[in-house]
Amino acid sequence: MEDKETKNTGASIIRSLMKTKNISMKQLADELGYKSAQVLANKLYRDTLSLNEYVRIANVLNCDVKTIAKDGSIEILNQYKENK
Amino acid sequence: MEDKETKNTGASIIRSLMKTKNISMKQLADELGYKSAQVLANKLYRDTLSLNEYVRIANVLNCDVKTIAKDGSIEILNQYKENK
């Protein structure tokens, strides 16, 4: 019964970043090397991105993904790994 | 030809956090509601966690996952969404 729009899921964050940076689905798909904008649109619609793929897309959008302890004691950069 | 151990992938970060926080596979698996420590061990071995699952595990380990613009202009908290 959860509102689908209330959580910052991977797809909603990517959509938000695309909007802020004024990047189209086609542009981002091209940068990622996807065959078409539709491939990206489908991934965002399903919203089941792997962590690795999410990090890659965030990086292309000039963002880092970080895992940070709530007490600030640890900060780790999540890295994209090719061929996974 | 990439060294498998050089990247901060999801599994390597979780293993590192477990070590730092001195949490066993069994303890973490219990907190996540997995049937056994083996279920968690297998997920970490495959290292193909979904973003959503990764966020959940990081949260249980008292960490936030954030997407942060490299220029610092944007900081978004990645949230876990149930039932995905």
N, CA and C atoms of all chains as a GROMACS GRO file, in nm:
protein
  504
    1MET      N    1   0.084  -0.121   0.000
    1MET     CA    2   0.000   0.000   0.000
    1MET      C    3   0.087   0.125   0.000
    2GLU      N    4   0.210   0.108  -0.039
    2GLU     CA    5   0.302   0.219  -0.033
    2GLU      C    6   0.289   0.305  -0.159
    3ASP      N    7   0.295   0.433  -0.140
    3ASP     CA    8   0.291   0.525  -0.256
    3ASP      C    9   0.418   0.504  -0.338
    4LYS      N   10   0.399   0.472  -0.463
    4LYS     CA   11   0.514   0.441  -0.550
    4LYS      C   12   0.609   0.559  -0.566
    5GLU      N   13   0.563   0.678  -0.541
    5GLU     CA   14   0.645   0.796  -0.569
    5GLU      C   15   0.715   0.854  -0.447
    6THR      N   16   0.699   0.791  -0.332
    6THR     CA   17   0.752   0.855  -0.212
    6THR      C   18   0.897   0.818  -0.181
    7LYS      N   19   0.950   0.717  -0.246
    7LYS     CA   20   1.086   0.674  -0.214
    7LYS      C   21   1.185   0.715  -0.322
    8ASN      N   22   1.303   0.752  -0.279
    8ASN     CA   23   1.412   0.781  -0.372
    8ASN      C   24   1.474   0.650  -0.418
    9THR      N   25   1.409   0.586  -0.512
    9THR     CA   26   1.466   0.463  -0.568
    9THR      C   27   1.565   0.501  -0.678
   10GLY      N   28   1.637   0.402  -0.728
   10GLY     CA   29   1.734   0.428  -0.831
   10GLY      C   30   1.676   0.503  -0.950
   11ALA      N   31   1.564   0.454  -1.001
   11ALA     CA   32   1.505   0.515  -1.120
   11ALA      C   33   1.460   0.658  -1.093
   12SER      N   34   1.400   0.681  -0.977
   12SER     CA   35   1.350   0.817  -0.951
   12SER      C   36   1.466   0.915  -0.936
   13ILE      N   37   1.577   0.867  -0.879
   13ILE     CA   38   1.694   0.955  -0.865
   13ILE      C   39   1.753   0.985  -1.002
   14ILE      N   40   1.764   0.883  -1.086
   14ILE     CA   41   1.820   0.904  -1.219
   14ILE      C   42   1.731   0.999  -1.299
   15ARG      N   43   1.600   0.980  -1.291
   15ARG     CA   44   1.509   1.071  -1.361
   15ARG      C   45   1.526   1.213  -1.312
   16SER      N   46   1.539   1.227  -1.182
   16SER     CA   47   1.556   1.360  -1.123
   16SER      C   48   1.687   1.425  -1.169
   17LEU      N   49   1.794   1.346  -1.173
   17LEU     CA   50   1.923   1.400  -1.218
   17LEU      C   51   1.917   1.440  -1.365
   18MET      N   52   1.849   1.356  -1.446
   18MET     CA   53   1.837   1.388  -1.589
   18MET      C   54   1.764   1.520  -1.607
   19LYS      N   55   1.662   1.540  -1.526
   19LYS     CA   56   1.582   1.663  -1.535
   19LYS      C   57   1.668   1.784  -1.493
   20THR      N   58   1.736   1.770  -1.380
   20THR     CA   59   1.819   1.880  -1.329
   20THR      C   60   1.927   1.917  -1.430
   21LYS      N   61   1.987   1.815  -1.491
   21LYS     CA   62   2.097   1.839  -1.584
   21LYS      C   63   2.048   1.856  -1.727
   22ASN      N   64   1.918   1.848  -1.745
   22ASN     CA   65   1.858   1.866  -1.876
   22ASN      C   66   1.916   1.770  -1.981
   23ILE      N   67   1.923   1.644  -1.943
   23ILE     CA   68   1.975   1.539  -2.032
   23ILE      C   69   1.858   1.451  -2.075
   24SER      N   70   1.848   1.426  -2.203
   24SER     CA   71   1.737   1.345  -2.254
   24SER      C   72   1.768   1.196  -2.240
   25MET      N   73   1.663   1.116  -2.248
   25MET     CA   74   1.675   0.971  -2.243
   25MET      C   75   1.770   0.925  -2.354
   26LYS      N   76   1.755   0.985  -2.471
   26LYS     CA   77   1.839   0.949  -2.585
   26LYS      C   78   1.987   0.981  -2.558
   27GLN      N   79   2.013   1.100  -2.506
   27GLN     CA   80   2.152   1.140  -2.477
   27GLN      C   81   2.218   1.046  -2.376
   28LEU      N   82   2.142   1.019  -2.268
   28LEU     CA   83   2.199   0.933  -2.164
   28LEU      C   84   2.220   0.791  -2.217
   29ALA      N   85   2.121   0.740  -2.292
   29ALA     CA   86   2.133   0.606  -2.350
   29ALA      C   87   2.256   0.599  -2.441
   30ASP      N   88   2.278   0.703  -2.520
   30ASP     CA   89   2.395   0.707  -2.608
   30ASP      C   90   2.525   0.702  -2.527
   31GLU      N   91   2.530   0.783  -2.421
   31GLU     CA   92   2.652   0.787  -2.339
   31GLU      C   93   2.679   0.653  -2.272
   32LEU      N   94   2.571   0.581  -2.242
   32LEU     CA   95   2.586   0.451  -2.177
   32LEU      C   96   2.614   0.340  -2.278
   33GLY      N   97   2.600   0.373  -2.407
   33GLY     CA   98   2.622   0.273  -2.511
   33GLY      C   99   2.505   0.178  -2.529
   34TYR      N  100   2.387   0.216  -2.484
   34TYR     CA  101   2.268   0.134  -2.506
   34TYR      C  102   2.224   0.149  -2.651
   35LYS      N  103   2.155   0.047  -2.698
   35LYS     CA  104   2.114   0.047  -2.839
   35LYS      C  105   2.010   0.154  -2.870
   36SER      N  106   1.929   0.186  -2.771
   36SER     CA  107   1.824   0.286  -2.794
   36SER      C  108   1.783   0.349  -2.662
   37ALA      N  109   1.712   0.460  -2.675
   37ALA     CA  110   1.659   0.526  -2.556
   37ALA      C  111   1.560   0.434  -2.485
   38GLN      N  112   1.495   0.349  -2.565
   38GLN     CA  113   1.394   0.258  -2.510
   38GLN      C  114   1.455   0.160  -2.408
   39VAL      N  115   1.577   0.117  -2.436
   39VAL     CA  116   1.645   0.025  -2.344
   39VAL      C  117   1.657   0.090  -2.206
   40LEU      N  118   1.698   0.216  -2.207
   40LEU     CA  119   1.712   0.290  -2.081
   40LEU      C  120   1.575   0.314  -2.017
   41ALA      N  121   1.479   0.355  -2.100
   41ALA     CA  122   1.344   0.381  -2.049
   41ALA      C  123   1.287   0.256  -1.981
   42ASN      N  124   1.310   0.140  -2.041
   42ASN     CA  125   1.260   0.015  -1.984
   42ASN      C  126   1.326  -0.015  -1.849
   43LYS      N  127   1.456   0.008  -1.844
   43LYS     CA  128   1.528  -0.016  -1.719
   43LYS      C  129   1.474   0.074  -1.608
   44LEU      N  130   1.449   0.199  -1.643
   44LEU     CA  131   1.398   0.293  -1.543
   44LEU      C  132   1.255   0.259  -1.504
   45TYR      N  133   1.179   0.212  -1.601
   45TYR     CA  134   1.040   0.173  -1.571
   45TYR      C  135   1.037   0.055  -1.474
   46ARG      N  136   1.124  -0.044  -1.500
   46ARG     CA  137   1.126  -0.161  -1.413
   46ARG      C  138   1.182  -0.127  -1.274
   47ASP      N  139   1.276  -0.032  -1.273
   47ASP     CA  140   1.336   0.014  -1.147
   47ASP      C  141   1.397  -0.102  -1.067
   48THR      N  142   1.464  -0.190  -1.137
   48THR     CA  143   1.531  -0.302  -1.070
   48THR      C  144   1.680  -0.303  -1.105
   49LEU      N  145   1.737  -0.185  -1.113
   49LEU     CA  146   1.878  -0.175  -1.150
   49LEU      C  147   1.967  -0.248  -1.050
   50SER      N  148   2.071  -0.308  -1.103
   50SER     CA  149   2.173  -0.363  -1.013
   50SER      C  150   2.250  -0.245  -0.955
   51LEU      N  151   2.313  -0.269  -0.841
   51LEU     CA  152   2.396  -0.162  -0.783
   51LEU      C  153   2.502  -0.120  -0.883
   52ASN      N  154   2.565  -0.218  -0.948
   52ASN     CA  155   2.674  -0.187  -1.040
   52ASN      C  156   2.627  -0.096  -1.155
   53GLU      N  157   2.512  -0.130  -1.210
   53GLU     CA  158   2.459  -0.050  -1.322
   53GLU      C  159   2.419   0.089  -1.273
   54TYR      N  160   2.362   0.096  -1.155
   54TYR     CA  161   2.324   0.226  -1.100
   54TYR      C  162   2.446   0.316  -1.083
   55VAL      N  163   2.554   0.258  -1.029
   55VAL     CA  164   2.676   0.337  -1.009
   55VAL      C  165   2.727   0.388  -1.143
   56ARG      N  166   2.720   0.302  -1.244
   56ARG     CA  167   2.768   0.343  -1.376
   56ARG      C  168   2.686   0.463  -1.430
   57ILE      N  169   2.554   0.452  -1.418
   57ILE     CA  170   2.469   0.560  -1.469
   57ILE      C  171   2.492   0.688  -1.388
   58ALA      N  172   2.502   0.674  -1.256
   58ALA     CA  173   2.528   0.792  -1.172
   58ALA      C  174   2.660   0.857  -1.212
   59ASN      N  175   2.762   0.776  -1.237
   59ASN     CA  176   2.892   0.829  -1.276
   59ASN      C  177   2.882   0.905  -1.408
   60VAL      N  178   2.808   0.849  -1.504
   60VAL     CA  179   2.790   0.917  -1.633
   60VAL      C  180   2.719   1.050  -1.612
   61LEU      N  181   2.633   1.055  -1.512
   61LEU     CA  182   2.562   1.179  -1.479
   61LEU      C  183   2.645   1.267  -1.384
   62ASN      N  184   2.775   1.236  -1.377
   62ASN     CA  185   2.868   1.316  -1.299
   62ASN      C  186   2.841   1.314  -1.148
   63CYS      N  187   2.794   1.200  -1.103
   63CYS     CA  188   2.767   1.185  -0.960
   63CYS      C  189   2.847   1.067  -0.904
   64ASP      N  190   2.878   1.076  -0.776
   64ASP     CA  191   2.935   0.964  -0.703
   64ASP      C  192   2.825   0.895  -0.625
   65VAL      N  193   2.845   0.767  -0.600
   65VAL     CA  194   2.758   0.694  -0.509
   65VAL      C  195   2.846   0.658  -0.390
   66LYS      N  196   2.799   0.694  -0.272
   66LYS     CA  197   2.880   0.670  -0.153
   66LYS      C  198   2.801   0.597  -0.045
   67THR      N  199   2.871   0.514   0.029
   67THR     CA  200   2.812   0.446   0.143
   67THR      C  201   2.876   0.508   0.267
   68ILE      N  202   2.791   0.569   0.349
   68ILE     CA  203   2.840   0.654   0.458
   68ILE      C  204   2.777   0.611   0.590
   69ALA      N  205   2.861   0.582   0.689
   69ALA     CA  206   2.808   0.544   0.820
   69ALA      C  207   2.726   0.661   0.876
   70LYS      N  208   2.614   0.627   0.940
   70LYS     CA  209   2.526   0.733   0.991
   70LYS      C  210   2.596   0.822   1.093
   71ASP      N  211   2.699   0.767   1.159
   71ASP     CA  212   2.773   0.850   1.255
   71ASP      C  213   2.892   0.920   1.188
   72GLY      N  214   2.901   0.908   1.055
   72GLY     CA  215   3.006   0.979   0.981
   72GLY      C  216   3.144   0.917   0.992
   73SER      N  217   3.155   0.803   1.060
   73SER     CA  218   3.287   0.745   1.084
   73SER      C  219   3.346   0.674   0.962
   74ILE      N  220   3.261   0.640   0.868
   74ILE     CA  221   3.306   0.567   0.749
   74ILE      C  222   3.244   0.631   0.625
   75GLU      N  223   3.324   0.646   0.521
   75GLU     CA  224   3.271   0.694   0.393
   75GLU      C  225   3.342   0.618   0.283
   76ILE      N  226   3.265   0.542   0.208
   76ILE     CA  227   3.324   0.457   0.104
   76ILE      C  228   3.262   0.493  -0.032
   77LEU      N  229   3.348   0.509  -0.131
   77LEU     CA  230   3.301   0.537  -0.267
   77LEU      C  231   3.263   0.406  -0.334
   78ASN      N  232   3.137   0.396  -0.379
   78ASN     CA  233   3.095   0.278  -0.455
   78ASN      C  234   3.149   0.291  -0.596
   79GLN      N  235   3.219   0.188  -0.641
   79GLN     CA  236   3.279   0.195  -0.774
   79GLN      C  237   3.211   0.102  -0.873
   80TYR      N  238   3.206   0.148  -0.994
   80TYR     CA  239   3.153   0.066  -1.103
   80TYR      C  240   3.260  -0.033  -1.146
   81LYS      N  241   3.218  -0.154  -1.170
   81LYS     CA  242   3.312  -0.256  -1.216
   81LYS      C  243   3.265  -0.308  -1.351
   82GLU      N  244   3.349  -0.301  -1.449
   82GLU     CA  245   3.311  -0.348  -1.583
   82GLU      C  246   3.295  -0.499  -1.588
   83ASN      N  247   3.225  -0.543  -1.691
   83ASN     CA  248   3.210  -0.687  -1.716
   83ASN      C  249   3.138  -0.758  -1.602
   84LYS      N  250   3.032  -0.698  -1.554
   84LYS     CA  251   2.955  -0.766  -1.452
   84LYS      C  252   2.809  -0.762  -1.491
   85MET      N  253   4.084  -0.811  -1.784
   85MET     CA  254   4.212  -0.828  -1.717
   85MET      C  255   4.215  -0.744  -1.588
   86GLU      N  256   4.098  -0.714  -1.535
   86GLU     CA  257   4.094  -0.629  -1.418
   86GLU      C  258   4.109  -0.712  -1.291
   87ASP      N  259   4.187  -0.662  -1.199
   87ASP     CA  260   4.201  -0.730  -1.070
   87ASP      C  261   4.067  -0.728  -0.999
   88LYS      N  262   4.020  -0.846  -0.964
   88LYS     CA  263   3.888  -0.856  -0.904
   88LYS      C  264   3.878  -0.784  -0.769
   89GLU      N  265   3.990  -0.760  -0.706
   89GLU     CA  266   3.984  -0.704  -0.571
   89GLU      C  267   4.008  -0.554  -0.564
   90THR      N  268   4.024  -0.490  -0.678
   90THR     CA  269   4.061  -0.349  -0.672
   90THR      C  270   3.942  -0.253  -0.666
   91LYS      N  271   3.822  -0.301  -0.691
   91LYS     CA  272   3.708  -0.210  -0.695
   91LYS      C  273   3.620  -0.225  -0.571
   92ASN      N  274   3.569  -0.114  -0.526
   92ASN     CA  275   3.473  -0.115  -0.416
   92ASN      C  276   3.335  -0.152  -0.469
   93THR      N  277   3.314  -0.280  -0.490
   93THR     CA  278   3.183  -0.325  -0.534
   93THR      C  279   3.094  -0.342  -0.411
   94GLY      N  280   2.967  -0.367  -0.435
   94GLY     CA  281   2.873  -0.383  -0.325
   94GLY      C  282   2.918  -0.486  -0.223
   95ALA      N  283   2.956  -0.602  -0.272
   95ALA     CA  284   2.993  -0.710  -0.180
   95ALA      C  285   3.118  -0.675  -0.101
   96SER      N  286   3.216  -0.613  -0.166
   96SER     CA  287   3.340  -0.583  -0.094
   96SER      C  288   3.315  -0.478   0.013
   97ILE      N  289   3.225  -0.384  -0.017
   97ILE     CA  290   3.193  -0.281   0.083
   97ILE      C  291   3.119  -0.343   0.201
   98ILE      N  292   3.025  -0.431   0.172
   98ILE     CA  293   2.950  -0.495   0.281
   98ILE      C  294   3.043  -0.579   0.367
   99ARG      N  295   3.132  -0.653   0.303
   99ARG     CA  296   3.227  -0.734   0.380
   99ARG      C  297   3.314  -0.646   0.468
  100SER      N  298   3.356  -0.534   0.412
  100SER     CA  299   3.441  -0.441   0.487
  100SER      C  300   3.365  -0.382   0.606
  101LEU      N  301   3.238  -0.347   0.585
  101LEU     CA  302   3.157  -0.292   0.695
  101LEU      C  303   3.134  -0.398   0.803
  102MET      N  304   3.109  -0.522   0.761
  102MET     CA  305   3.088  -0.630   0.858
  102MET      C  306   3.212  -0.648   0.944
  103LYS      N  307   3.328  -0.639   0.880
  103LYS     CA  308   3.454  -0.656   0.951
  103LYS      C  309   3.474  -0.540   1.050
  104THR      N  310   3.454  -0.418   1.001
  104THR     CA  311   3.472  -0.300   1.086
  104THR      C  312   3.378  -0.304   1.206
  105LYS      N  313   3.255  -0.346   1.181
  105LYS     CA  314   3.155  -0.347   1.288
  105LYS      C  315   3.152  -0.480   1.362
  106ASN      N  316   3.239  -0.571   1.321
  106ASN     CA  317   3.249  -0.702   1.387
  106ASN      C  318   3.115  -0.775   1.390
  107ILE      N  319   3.050  -0.778   1.275
  107ILE     CA  320   2.922  -0.846   1.262
  107ILE      C  321   2.942  -0.971   1.177
  108SER      N  322   2.893  -1.083   1.225
  108SER     CA  323   2.911  -1.209   1.151
  108SER      C  324   2.808  -1.223   1.040
  109MET      N  325   2.837  -1.312   0.947
  109MET     CA  326   2.745  -1.342   0.838
  109MET      C  327   2.609  -1.385   0.895
  110LYS      N  328   2.616  -1.465   1.000
  110LYS     CA  329   2.494  -1.516   1.063
  110LYS      C  330   2.411  -1.401   1.124
  111GLN      N  331   2.478  -1.313   1.195
  111GLN     CA  332   2.408  -1.200   1.258
  111GLN      C  333   2.340  -1.113   1.153
  112LEU      N  334   2.417  -1.080   1.048
  112LEU     CA  335   2.361  -0.992   0.944
  112LEU      C  336   2.246  -1.062   0.872
  113ALA      N  337   2.264  -1.190   0.841
  113ALA     CA  338   2.159  -1.265   0.773
  113ALA      C  339   2.032  -1.267   0.859
  114ASP      N  340   2.049  -1.284   0.989
  114ASP     CA  341   1.934  -1.283   1.080
  114ASP      C  342   1.863  -1.148   1.077
  115GLU      N  343   1.941  -1.042   1.083
  115GLU     CA  344   1.881  -0.908   1.083
  115GLU      C  345   1.806  -0.879   0.954
  116LEU      N  346   1.855  -0.938   0.845
  116LEU     CA  347   1.791  -0.917   0.715
  116LEU      C  348   1.673  -1.010   0.694
  117GLY      N  349   1.659  -1.108   0.785
  117GLY     CA  350   1.548  -1.202   0.772
  117GLY      C  351   1.573  -1.311   0.669
  118TYR      N  352   1.699  -1.332   0.634
  118TYR     CA  353   1.732  -1.441   0.542
  118TYR      C  354   1.722  -1.574   0.616
  119LYS      N  355   1.701  -1.680   0.540
  119LYS     CA  356   1.683  -1.811   0.604
  119LYS      C  357   1.811  -1.865   0.665
  120SER      N  358   1.923  -1.827   0.609
  120SER     CA  359   2.051  -1.876   0.662
  120SER      C  360   2.162  -1.780   0.624
  121ALA      N  361   2.275  -1.798   0.693
  121ALA     CA  362   2.393  -1.718   0.661
  121ALA      C  363   2.437  -1.749   0.518
  122GLN      N  364   2.410  -1.872   0.473
  122GLN     CA  365   2.451  -1.913   0.339
  122GLN      C  366   2.384  -1.828   0.230
  123VAL      N  367   2.260  -1.792   0.254
  123VAL     CA  368   2.189  -1.708   0.156
  123VAL      C  369   2.265  -1.577   0.136
  124LEU      N  370   2.306  -1.518   0.247
  124LEU     CA  371   2.382  -1.393   0.239
  124LEU      C  372   2.518  -1.417   0.176
  125ALA      N  373   2.585  -1.523   0.219
  125ALA     CA  374   2.718  -1.554   0.165
  125ALA      C  375   2.712  -1.570   0.013
  126ASN      N  376   2.606  -1.637  -0.035
  126ASN     CA  377   2.592  -1.657  -0.179
  126ASN      C  378   2.571  -1.524  -0.252
  127LYS      N  379   2.490  -1.438  -0.194
  127LYS     CA  380   2.466  -1.307  -0.256
  127LYS      C  381   2.596  -1.227  -0.265
  128LEU      N  382   2.674  -1.233  -0.158
  128LEU     CA  383   2.800  -1.158  -0.158
  128LEU      C  384   2.900  -1.222  -0.254
  129TYR      N  385   2.895  -1.354  -0.265
  129TYR     CA  386   2.986  -1.422  -0.358
  129TYR      C  387   2.954  -1.382  -0.502
  130ARG      N  388   2.824  -1.381  -0.535
  130ARG     CA  389   2.786  -1.346  -0.672
  130ARG      C  390   2.813  -1.198  -0.700
  131ASP      N  391   2.798  -1.116  -0.597
  131ASP     CA  392   2.822  -0.971  -0.609
  131ASP      C  393   2.738  -0.908  -0.720
  132THR      N  394   2.613  -0.949  -0.726
  132THR     CA  395   2.522  -0.891  -0.827
  132THR      C  396   2.398  -0.832  -0.757
  133LEU      N  397   2.421  -0.772  -0.641
  133LEU     CA  398   2.310  -0.715  -0.564
  133LEU      C  399   2.236  -0.609  -0.644
  134SER      N  400   2.106  -0.607  -0.627
  134SER     CA  401   2.030  -0.496  -0.682
  134SER      C  402   2.060  -0.373  -0.596
  135LEU      N  403   2.040  -0.256  -0.654
  135LEU     CA  404   2.058  -0.134  -0.577
  135LEU      C  405   1.970  -0.137  -0.453
  136ASN      N  406   1.846  -0.179  -0.472
  136ASN     CA  407   1.750  -0.177  -0.360
  136ASN      C  408   1.798  -0.267  -0.246
  137GLU      N  409   1.845  -0.385  -0.281
  137GLU     CA  410   1.892  -0.478  -0.178
  137GLU      C  411   2.018  -0.424  -0.110
  138TYR      N  412   2.103  -0.364  -0.189
  138TYR     CA  413   2.225  -0.307  -0.132
  138TYR      C  414   2.192  -0.198  -0.031
  139VAL      N  415   2.098  -0.112  -0.066
  139VAL     CA  416   2.059  -0.003   0.024
  139VAL      C  417   2.005  -0.062   0.154
  140ARG      N  418   1.927  -0.169   0.141
  140ARG     CA  419   1.870  -0.230   0.262
  140ARG      C  420   1.981  -0.284   0.354
  141ILE      N  421   2.077  -0.354   0.294
  141ILE     CA  422   2.186  -0.411   0.374
  141ILE      C  423   2.269  -0.299   0.437
  142ALA      N  424   2.298  -0.197   0.358
  142ALA     CA  425   2.376  -0.084   0.411
  142ALA      C  426   2.302  -0.020   0.528
  143ASN      N  427   2.170  -0.004   0.515
  143ASN     CA  428   2.090   0.057   0.621
  143ASN      C  429   2.096  -0.029   0.748
  144VAL      N  430   2.086  -0.160   0.731
  144VAL     CA  431   2.094  -0.250   0.847
  144VAL      C  432   2.231  -0.238   0.914
  145LEU      N  433   2.333  -0.209   0.834
  145LEU     CA  434   2.468  -0.189   0.887
  145LEU      C  435   2.490  -0.045   0.933
  146ASN      N  436   2.379   0.027   0.948
  146ASN     CA  437   2.381   0.165   0.999
  146ASN      C  438   2.453   0.263   0.906
  147CYS      N  439   2.436   0.240   0.778
  147CYS     CA  440   2.496   0.329   0.679
  147CYS      C  441   2.388   0.384   0.586
  148ASP      N  442   2.414   0.503   0.535
  148ASP     CA  443   2.333   0.560   0.429
  148ASP      C  444   2.401   0.536   0.295
  149VAL      N  445   2.320   0.529   0.191
  149VAL     CA  446   2.375   0.529   0.055
  149VAL      C  447   2.330   0.661  -0.007
  150LYS      N  448   2.426   0.735  -0.059
  150LYS     CA  449   2.393   0.867  -0.115
  150LYS      C  450   2.447   0.881  -0.256
  151THR      N  451   2.372   0.954  -0.337
  151THR     CA  452   2.416   0.989  -0.471
  151THR      C  453   2.447   1.138  -0.468
  152ILE      N  454   2.573   1.169  -0.494
  152ILE     CA  455   2.622   1.305  -0.472
  152ILE      C  456   2.690   1.357  -0.599
  153ALA      N  457   2.645   1.474  -0.646
  153ALA     CA  458   2.708   1.533  -0.763
  153ALA      C  459   2.855   1.561  -0.732
  154LYS      N  460   2.941   1.539  -0.832
  154LYS     CA  461   3.084   1.555  -0.810
  154LYS      C  462   3.118   1.700  -0.772
  155ASP      N  463   3.034   1.794  -0.814
  155ASP     CA  464   3.059   1.934  -0.778
  155ASP      C  465   2.987   1.972  -0.646
  156GLY      N  466   2.928   1.872  -0.581
  156GLY     CA  467   2.865   1.896  -0.452
  156GLY      C  468   2.730   1.966  -0.456
  157SER      N  469   2.681   1.992  -0.576
  157SER     CA  470   2.557   2.070  -0.590
  157SER      C  471   2.431   1.989  -0.557
  158ILE      N  472   2.443   1.857  -0.561
  158ILE     CA  473   2.326   1.772  -0.538
  158ILE      C  474   2.366   1.660  -0.442
  159GLU      N  475   2.280   1.632  -0.346
  159GLU     CA  476   2.303   1.516  -0.258
  159GLU      C  477   2.168   1.451  -0.232
  160ILE      N  478   2.156   1.326  -0.277
  160ILE     CA  479   2.029   1.256  -0.265
  160ILE      C  480   2.048   1.128  -0.186
  161LEU      N  481   1.960   1.106  -0.090
  161LEU     CA  482   1.966   0.982  -0.011
  161LEU      C  483   1.895   0.871  -0.087
  162ASN      N  484   1.967   0.763  -0.115
  162ASN     CA  485   1.904   0.646  -0.178
  162ASN      C  486   1.823   0.572  -0.073
  163GLN      N  487   1.698   0.548  -0.103
  163GLN     CA  488   1.612   0.484  -0.006
  163GLN      C  489   1.575   0.342  -0.046
  164TYR      N  490   1.563   0.258   0.053
  164TYR     CA  491   1.517   0.122   0.031
  164TYR      C  492   1.366   0.122   0.016
  165LYS      N  493   1.320   0.046  -0.080
  165LYS     CA  494   1.176   0.035  -0.100
  165LYS      C  495   1.135  -0.110  -0.082
  166GLU      N  496   1.042  -0.134   0.006
  166GLU     CA  497   0.997  -0.272   0.031
  166GLU      C  498   0.921  -0.328  -0.088
  167ASN      N  499   0.910  -0.461  -0.088
  167ASN     CA  500   0.830  -0.530  -0.190
  167ASN      C  501   0.880  -0.506  -0.330
  168LYS      N  502   1.009  -0.518  -0.344
  168LYS     CA  503   1.062  -0.508  -0.479
  168LYS      C  504   1.152  -0.628  -0.504
   0.00000   0.00000   0.00000
